[in-house]
Amino acid sequence: MPEATDQMKEQRLAAYLGERKRLVRLAYRYLGSVSEAEDAVQDAWLRFADAEAPDDAGRYLSRIVTNLCLDRLKSASRRRETYVGPWLPEPIVAQAGTTDPEAGDAALDISFGIMRALELLSPLERAALFLHDLYDVPFEEIAETLKRSPAACRQLASRARKTLQQANPRFHPTESDVSRYVAGFTETARTGSIEPLKQILAADVEFISDGGGKVPAARDVLSGFDMVAGFLVVIAQKFQPPERTRFQPVSVNGEPGLVLVVDGKIEQTMSFALDEHGAINGIYIVRNPDKLSGIGLSPKG
């Protein structure tokens, strides 16, 4: 019955396309790379297209994507062993003010603060948490995917949830917070004084800069106001003349952030996390040119 077969293929494709955006986001939360996430989801479609029709396409596809990502994480972990300096995920940049329909869903949050916290979890902990909290996959099915007992998978998810509750930034930046950072940094660049930074940085602020060994960047994570502020003062003193540089407001991973443009070229992305007092306690800078090459944003925009 060719008509029935064609109809089934159309239904299968429609089901896949309906889940694709969530699946890419799921894969990105594992891998931290847009291109690798898209490749994993495409591979999942190839397997899904030939599989027996499942009752729940989203749940079934999420398990396929998870297996594919766990395999990819093995080689990714080996690459990170030789990675120069701190590693941050590839930024997803959009025009400022772009609305992210998934931003309110904690299970789909890809902000840099959350992605940083996810790095504290093992691949299996992430898998158990994502499958259960994002797709409501029963622990019996998760056990089949991870080749662990249901009780072990339940424990993995519980441990992951507790870790994230302790590490996750609960307060996210607004456009006005980003503007405060630009104003404070610009004033420090003008005066060479640390005082403007006291108005915007938390005492326990953390500064992470990913250059991948290809461009200048801090080789270690900097922690605490004195260390971070001192480093920013040094950067500010070396800052390019204003006519050559520009902070462009953008959306970075669904939240307000910045792109630094120098001589018309995108040099880095910047995103932030806040504490309960509205002070910046996380600064995440991606300078690795390999991670900036896919930004589809006009530097003159």
Contacts in CASP RR format, 6 or more apart in sequence:
PFRMAT RR
TARGET T0000
AUTHOR 0000-0000-0000
METHOD contacts of the structure
MODEL  1
MPEATDQMKEQRLAAYLGERKRLVRLAYRYLGSVSEAEDAVQDAWLRFAD
AEAPDDAGRYLSRIVTNLCLDRLKSASRRRETYVGPWLPEPIVAQAGTTD
PEAGDAALDISFGIMRALELLSPLERAALFLHDLYDVPFEEIAETLKRSP
AACRQLASRARKTLQQANPRFHPTESDVSRYVAGFTETARTGSIEPLKQI
LAADVEFISDGGGKVPAARDVLSGFDMVAGFLVVIAQKFQPPERTRFQPV
SVNGEPGLVLVVDGKIEQTMSFALDEHGAINGIYIVRNPDKLSGIGLSPK
G
8 53 0 8 1.000
9 49 0 8 1.000
12 48 0 8 1.000
12 49 0 8 1.000
12 53 0 8 1.000
12 57 0 8 1.000
13 49 0 8 1.000
15 57 0 8 1.000
15 58 0 8 1.000
16 45 0 8 1.000
16 48 0 8 1.000
16 49 0 8 1.000
16 57 0 8 1.000
16 61 0 8 1.000
19 57 0 8 1.000
19 58 0 8 1.000
19 61 0 8 1.000
19 62 0 8 1.000
20 41 0 8 1.000
22 58 0 8 1.000
22 102 0 8 1.000
22 108 0 8 1.000
22 134 0 8 1.000
23 41 0 8 1.000
23 44 0 8 1.000
23 58 0 8 1.000
23 61 0 8 1.000
23 62 0 8 1.000
23 65 0 8 1.000
24 34 0 8 1.000
24 37 0 8 1.000
24 38 0 8 1.000
24 41 0 8 1.000
25 37 0 8 1.000
25 102 0 8 1.000
25 108 0 8 1.000
25 110 0 8 1.000
26 62 0 8 1.000
26 65 0 8 1.000
26 66 0 8 1.000
26 69 0 8 1.000
26 108 0 8 1.000
26 130 0 8 1.000
26 134 0 8 1.000
27 36 0 8 1.000
27 37 0 8 1.000
27 38 0 8 1.000
27 40 0 8 1.000
27 41 0 8 1.000
27 65 0 8 1.000
27 68 0 8 1.000
27 69 0 8 1.000
28 34 0 8 1.000
28 37 0 8 1.000
28 89 0 8 1.000
28 92 0 8 1.000
28 110 0 8 1.000
29 108 0 8 1.000
29 110 0 8 1.000
29 115 0 8 1.000
29 118 0 8 1.000
29 126 0 8 1.000
29 130 0 8 1.000
30 37 0 8 1.000
30 66 0 8 1.000
30 69 0 8 1.000
30 70 0 8 1.000
30 72 0 8 1.000
30 73 0 8 1.000
30 123 0 8 1.000
30 126 0 8 1.000
30 127 0 8 1.000
30 130 0 8 1.000
31 37 0 8 1.000
31 40 0 8 1.000
31 69 0 8 1.000
31 72 0 8 1.000
31 73 0 8 1.000
31 76 0 8 1.000
32 89 0 8 1.000
32 90 0 8 1.000
32 115 0 8 1.000
33 89 0 8 1.000
33 90 0 8 1.000
34 90 0 8 1.000
34 92 0 8 1.000
34 294 0 8 1.000
35 90 0 8 1.000
36 72 0 8 1.000
36 76 0 8 1.000
40 65 0 8 1.000
40 68 0 8 1.000
40 69 0 8 1.000
40 72 0 8 1.000
41 65 0 8 1.000
43 68 0 8 1.000
44 61 0 8 1.000
44 64 0 8 1.000
44 65 0 8 1.000
44 68 0 8 1.000
47 64 0 8 1.000
48 57 0 8 1.000
48 60 0 8 1.000
48 61 0 8 1.000
48 64 0 8 1.000
51 60 0 8 1.000
54 60 0 8 1.000
58 135 0 8 1.000
59 135 0 8 1.000
59 136 0 8 1.000
59 137 0 8 1.000
59 141 0 8 1.000
62 130 0 8 1.000
62 131 0 8 1.000
62 134 0 8 1.000
62 135 0 8 1.000
62 137 0 8 1.000
63 131 0 8 1.000
63 137 0 8 1.000
63 141 0 8 1.000
63 145 0 8 1.000
66 127 0 8 1.000
66 130 0 8 1.000
66 131 0 8 1.000
66 145 0 8 1.000
67 145 0 8 1.000
69 123 0 8 1.000
69 127 0 8 1.000
70 123 0 8 1.000
70 124 0 8 1.000
70 127 0 8 1.000
73 123 0 8 1.000
80 87 0 8 1.000
83 212 0 8 1.000
84 211 0 8 1.000
84 212 0 8 1.000
84 213 0 8 1.000
84 214 0 8 1.000
84 219 0 8 1.000
85 210 0 8 1.000
85 211 0 8 1.000
85 212 0 8 1.000
85 213 0 8 1.000
85 217 0 8 1.000
85 218 0 8 1.000
85 219 0 8 1.000
85 220 0 8 1.000
86 208 0 8 1.000
86 209 0 8 1.000
86 210 0 8 1.000
86 218 0 8 1.000
86 219 0 8 1.000
86 220 0 8 1.000
86 221 0 8 1.000
87 119 0 8 1.000
87 210 0 8 1.000
87 212 0 8 1.000
88 112 0 8 1.000
88 115 0 8 1.000
88 116 0 8 1.000
88 208 0 8 1.000
88 210 0 8 1.000
88 284 0 8 1.000
88 285 0 8 1.000
88 286 0 8 1.000
88 291 0 8 1.000
89 110 0 8 1.000
89 112 0 8 1.000
89 115 0 8 1.000
89 253 0 8 1.000
90 286 0 8 1.000
90 291 0 8 1.000
91 112 0 8 1.000
91 252 0 8 1.000
91 253 0 8 1.000
91 269 0 8 1.000
91 271 0 8 1.000
91 286 0 8 1.000
91 291 0 8 1.000
91 292 0 8 1.000
91 295 0 8 1.000
92 110 0 8 1.000
92 252 0 8 1.000
92 253 0 8 1.000
92 254 0 8 1.000
93 250 0 8 1.000
93 251 0 8 1.000
93 252 0 8 1.000
93 259 0 8 1.000
93 269 0 8 1.000
93 295 0 8 1.000
93 296 0 8 1.000
93 297 0 8 1.000
94 250 0 8 1.000
94 251 0 8 1.000
94 254 0 8 1.000
94 297 0 8 1.000
95 250 0 8 1.000
95 251 0 8 1.000
95 297 0 8 1.000
96 175 0 8 1.000
96 248 0 8 1.000
96 249 0 8 1.000
96 250 0 8 1.000
96 251 0 8 1.000
96 256 0 8 1.000
96 257 0 8 1.000
97 175 0 8 1.000
97 251 0 8 1.000
97 256 0 8 1.000
98 251 0 8 1.000
98 254 0 8 1.000
100 251 0 8 1.000
100 254 0 8 1.000
100 255 0 8 1.000
102 108 0 8 1.000
102 109 0 8 1.000
103 109 0 8 1.000
103 254 0 8 1.000
103 255 0 8 1.000
107 130 0 8 1.000
107 133 0 8 1.000
107 134 0 8 1.000
108 134 0 8 1.000
110 253 0 8 1.000
110 254 0 8 1.000
111 169 0 8 1.000
111 172 0 8 1.000
111 253 0 8 1.000
111 254 0 8 1.000
111 255 0 8 1.000
111 271 0 8 1.000
111 273 0 8 1.000
112 252 0 8 1.000
112 253 0 8 1.000
112 255 0 8 1.000
112 271 0 8 1.000
112 273 0 8 1.000
112 284 0 8 1.000
113 168 0 8 1.000
113 169 0 8 1.000
113 271 0 8 1.000
113 273 0 8 1.000
113 282 0 8 1.000
113 284 0 8 1.000
114 164 0 8 1.000
114 168 0 8 1.000
114 169 0 8 1.000
115 253 0 8 1.000
116 208 0 8 1.000
116 284 0 8 1.000
117 163 0 8 1.000
117 164 0 8 1.000
117 167 0 8 1.000
117 168 0 8 1.000
117 169 0 8 1.000
118 126 0 8 1.000
118 164 0 8 1.000
120 163 0 8 1.000
120 164 0 8 1.000
120 167 0 8 1.000
121 129 0 8 1.000
121 160 0 8 1.000
121 163 0 8 1.000
121 164 0 8 1.000
122 156 0 8 1.000
124 146 0 8 1.000
124 148 0 8 1.000
124 156 0 8 1.000
125 156 0 8 1.000
125 157 0 8 1.000
125 159 0 8 1.000
125 160 0 8 1.000
125 163 0 8 1.000
126 160 0 8 1.000
127 142 0 8 1.000
127 145 0 8 1.000
127 146 0 8 1.000
127 156 0 8 1.000
128 139 0 8 1.000
128 142 0 8 1.000
128 146 0 8 1.000
128 153 0 8 1.000
128 154 0 8 1.000
128 156 0 8 1.000
128 157 0 8 1.000
128 160 0 8 1.000
129 156 0 8 1.000
129 157 0 8 1.000
129 160 0 8 1.000
129 161 0 8 1.000
129 164 0 8 1.000
131 137 0 8 1.000
131 141 0 8 1.000
131 142 0 8 1.000
131 145 0 8 1.000
132 139 0 8 1.000
132 142 0 8 1.000
132 153 0 8 1.000
132 157 0 8 1.000
133 157 0 8 1.000
133 161 0 8 1.000
137 145 0 8 1.000
139 150 0 8 1.000
139 151 0 8 1.000
139 153 0 8 1.000
139 154 0 8 1.000
139 157 0 8 1.000
140 150 0 8 1.000
142 150 0 8 1.000
142 153 0 8 1.000
142 157 0 8 1.000
143 149 0 8 1.000
143 150 0 8 1.000
143 152 0 8 1.000
143 153 0 8 1.000
146 153 0 8 1.000
146 156 0 8 1.000
148 156 0 8 1.000
169 273 0 8 1.000
169 274 0 8 1.000
169 275 0 8 1.000
169 281 0 8 1.000
169 282 0 8 1.000
170 276 0 8 1.000
171 273 0 8 1.000
171 274 0 8 1.000
171 275 0 8 1.000
171 276 0 8 1.000
171 278 0 8 1.000
172 255 0 8 1.000
172 273 0 8 1.000
172 274 0 8 1.000
173 255 0 8 1.000
173 256 0 8 1.000
173 257 0 8 1.000
173 271 0 8 1.000
173 272 0 8 1.000
173 273 0 8 1.000
173 274 0 8 1.000
173 280 0 8 1.000
174 256 0 8 1.000
175 249 0 8 1.000
175 256 0 8 1.000
177 256 0 8 1.000
177 272 0 8 1.000
177 274 0 8 1.000
177 278 0 8 1.000
177 280 0 8 1.000
178 249 0 8 1.000
178 256 0 8 1.000
178 257 0 8 1.000
178 258 0 8 1.000
178 272 0 8 1.000
179 249 0 8 1.000
180 199 0 8 1.000
180 200 0 8 1.000
181 200 0 8 1.000
181 258 0 8 1.000
181 270 0 8 1.000
181 272 0 8 1.000
181 280 0 8 1.000
182 247 0 8 1.000
182 258 0 8 1.000
183 196 0 8 1.000
184 196 0 8 1.000
184 197 0 8 1.000
184 199 0 8 1.000
184 200 0 8 1.000
185 196 0 8 1.000
185 197 0 8 1.000
185 232 0 8 1.000
185 236 0 8 1.000
187 193 0 8 1.000
187 196 0 8 1.000
188 194 0 8 1.000
188 196 0 8 1.000
188 197 0 8 1.000
188 232 0 8 1.000
188 233 0 8 1.000
188 236 0 8 1.000
189 236 0 8 1.000
189 237 0 8 1.000
189 239 0 8 1.000
192 233 0 8 1.000
192 236 0 8 1.000
192 237 0 8 1.000
194 229 0 8 1.000
194 230 0 8 1.000
194 233 0 8 1.000
197 225 0 8 1.000
197 229 0 8 1.000
197 232 0 8 1.000
197 233 0 8 1.000
198 225 0 8 1.000
198 229 0 8 1.000
200 279 0 8 1.000
200 280 0 8 1.000
201 225 0 8 1.000
201 228 0 8 1.000
201 229 0 8 1.000
201 279 0 8 1.000
201 280 0 8 1.000
201 281 0 8 1.000
202 225 0 8 1.000
202 275 0 8 1.000
202 277 0 8 1.000
202 278 0 8 1.000
202 279 0 8 1.000
202 280 0 8 1.000
202 281 0 8 1.000
202 282 0 8 1.000
203 224 0 8 1.000
203 225 0 8 1.000
204 223 0 8 1.000
204 224 0 8 1.000
204 225 0 8 1.000
204 275 0 8 1.000
204 281 0 8 1.000
205 223 0 8 1.000
205 224 0 8 1.000
205 225 0 8 1.000
205 228 0 8 1.000
205 279 0 8 1.000
205 280 0 8 1.000
205 281 0 8 1.000
205 282 0 8 1.000
205 283 0 8 1.000
206 221 0 8 1.000
206 222 0 8 1.000
206 223 0 8 1.000
206 224 0 8 1.000
206 228 0 8 1.000
206 281 0 8 1.000
206 282 0 8 1.000
206 283 0 8 1.000
207 218 0 8 1.000
207 221 0 8 1.000
207 222 0 8 1.000
207 223 0 8 1.000
207 227 0 8 1.000
207 228 0 8 1.000
207 231 0 8 1.000
207 232 0 8 1.000
207 282 0 8 1.000
207 283 0 8 1.000
207 285 0 8 1.000
208 218 0 8 1.000
208 221 0 8 1.000
208 222 0 8 1.000
208 282 0 8 1.000
208 283 0 8 1.000
208 284 0 8 1.000
208 285 0 8 1.000
209 217 0 8 1.000
209 218 0 8 1.000
209 285 0 8 1.000
209 287 0 8 1.000
210 217 0 8 1.000
210 285 0 8 1.000
210 286 0 8 1.000
210 287 0 8 1.000
210 288 0 8 1.000
210 291 0 8 1.000
211 217 0 8 1.000
211 286 0 8 1.000
211 287 0 8 1.000
211 288 0 8 1.000
212 287 0 8 1.000
212 288 0 8 1.000
212 290 0 8 1.000
213 288 0 8 1.000
214 288 0 8 1.000
214 289 0 8 1.000
214 290 0 8 1.000
215 287 0 8 1.000
215 288 0 8 1.000
215 289 0 8 1.000
216 287 0 8 1.000
217 285 0 8 1.000
217 287 0 8 1.000
217 288 0 8 1.000
218 231 0 8 1.000
222 228 0 8 1.000
222 231 0 8 1.000
228 283 0 8 1.000
239 245 0 8 1.000
240 262 0 8 1.000
244 262 0 8 1.000
244 263 0 8 1.000
245 260 0 8 1.000
245 261 0 8 1.000
245 262 0 8 1.000
246 260 0 8 1.000
246 261 0 8 1.000
246 264 0 8 1.000
247 258 0 8 1.000
247 259 0 8 1.000
247 260 0 8 1.000
247 261 0 8 1.000
248 258 0 8 1.000
248 259 0 8 1.000
248 260 0 8 1.000
248 261 0 8 1.000
248 299 0 8 1.000
248 301 0 8 1.000
249 256 0 8 1.000
249 257 0 8 1.000
249 258 0 8 1.000
250 256 0 8 1.000
250 257 0 8 1.000
250 258 0 8 1.000
250 259 0 8 1.000
250 269 0 8 1.000
250 297 0 8 1.000
251 257 0 8 1.000
252 258 0 8 1.000
252 269 0 8 1.000
252 270 0 8 1.000
252 271 0 8 1.000
253 271 0 8 1.000
255 271 0 8 1.000
255 272 0 8 1.000
257 269 0 8 1.000
257 270 0 8 1.000
257 271 0 8 1.000
257 272 0 8 1.000
258 269 0 8 1.000
258 270 0 8 1.000
258 271 0 8 1.000
259 266 0 8 1.000
259 268 0 8 1.000
259 269 0 8 1.000
259 270 0 8 1.000
259 295 0 8 1.000
259 297 0 8 1.000
259 299 0 8 1.000
260 266 0 8 1.000
260 267 0 8 1.000
260 268 0 8 1.000
260 269 0 8 1.000
260 270 0 8 1.000
261 267 0 8 1.000
261 299 0 8 1.000
264 299 0 8 1.000
264 300 0 8 1.000
265 299 0 8 1.000
266 292 0 8 1.000
266 295 0 8 1.000
266 297 0 8 1.000
266 299 0 8 1.000
267 287 0 8 1.000
268 285 0 8 1.000
268 286 0 8 1.000
268 287 0 8 1.000
268 292 0 8 1.000
269 285 0 8 1.000
269 286 0 8 1.000
269 292 0 8 1.000
269 295 0 8 1.000
270 283 0 8 1.000
270 284 0 8 1.000
270 285 0 8 1.000
271 283 0 8 1.000
271 284 0 8 1.000
272 280 0 8 1.000
272 282 0 8 1.000
272 283 0 8 1.000
272 284 0 8 1.000
273 280 0 8 1.000
273 281 0 8 1.000
273 282 0 8 1.000
273 284 0 8 1.000
274 280 0 8 1.000
274 281 0 8 1.000
274 282 0 8 1.000
275 281 0 8 1.000
286 292 0 8 1.000
END
